[in-house]
């Protein structure tokens, strides 16, 4: 098998949630346990950080991986989905798993795959655990895929669990209220293992406290411990001021991460790192941490979050795709010193347009697009719905067509933004990232 035929096998043979939606979502852990039993339970040899929540999981994973690797440790990181290359899901530092390793893993386990009939996500989780165990990483930072309680990653016994925040997303699987969603996310809280909650919310706080008490798990709310204040954008860096509650501590910290919501992710990561230091799992040194976060992209292969692709016009993409994320991004866009806003947007078919579309500015020009996957919403449907909210623009069958047209229409002092779906961002990035 070649690398491409291996990927073709994985993409075509196994149900993939990002492409097919709920048909690929498994509501139990039977398959992942069967896979890991056959592989000799590689996850038991890993020292893990487990990261769940609605928004910011990927950013927190990258921040944690960079920080944990600041002293030269080898840090494995499993995240999903990928933007340009399947191997982005499984990496050590900035280095993606090799094509040959992926080929060999699939070839040697093809009989197992045929017997278990796992989803695409289930096999990639097993693949990541096997790779990290073979490579003897010092830490493995593991991102939850969907939910928490029944997510395939939820077979690990982590040193620390992190839940970034709770907002509305994937309600067809997780529930239609914030407490119901929080209950599913809280499923990653493990007995006697500390948990960090990124943002305190009146509707979800007790859900987390009760679950933590049930598991005898120490619980900390990051925003009760730390204050992270945006100071300035300096090119590819954002400068934050960090203060610790009740302690005369103040630090100016530049981070190679930009975006309207990243202060929360920095705050959550800081609280998590201090918890690890408190339980003597790491030696936290701010001089190393600062350097690691200044070099975040180079150290961790960080893509797709408030990523600047050009100037004159300003060209940005961002992966925000639910109400909370889009609300934050649009507030930031409205504050940018640009003359006109051009928004290239596409959405997954399960998104509730009635809740998302009112978040966008009526003064912008719109280019509705459809990503190249079955569960992407047709651009004409988005166009029709958007008109009812005073959002007007053209519909395009391909992301590339809408993107190129938006760039042609934009003046040098305008903004061209692409988003609404991770897969819209991925197709745009193909033109910019080699």
Secondary structure by P-SEA (a helix, b strand, c coil): ccaaaaaaaaaccbbbccccccccccccaaaaaaaaaaacccccccbbbbbbcccaaaaaaaaaaaaaaccccbbbbbbcccccccccccccccccccaaaaaaaaaaaaaaaaaacccaaaaaaaaaaaaaaaacccbbbbbbcccccccccccccccbbbbccccccccccccccaaaaaaaaaccccccbbbbbcccccccaaaaaaaaaaacbbbbcccccbbbbbccccccbbbbbbbbccccbbbbbbbccccccaaaaaaaaaaaaaaaaaaccccccaaaaaaaaaacccccccccccccccccccccccccccaaaaaaaaaaaaaccccbbbbbcccccccccccccccccccbbbbbbbccccccccaaaaaaaaaaacbbbbbbccaaaaaaaaaaaccccbbbbbcccaaaaaaaaccccc
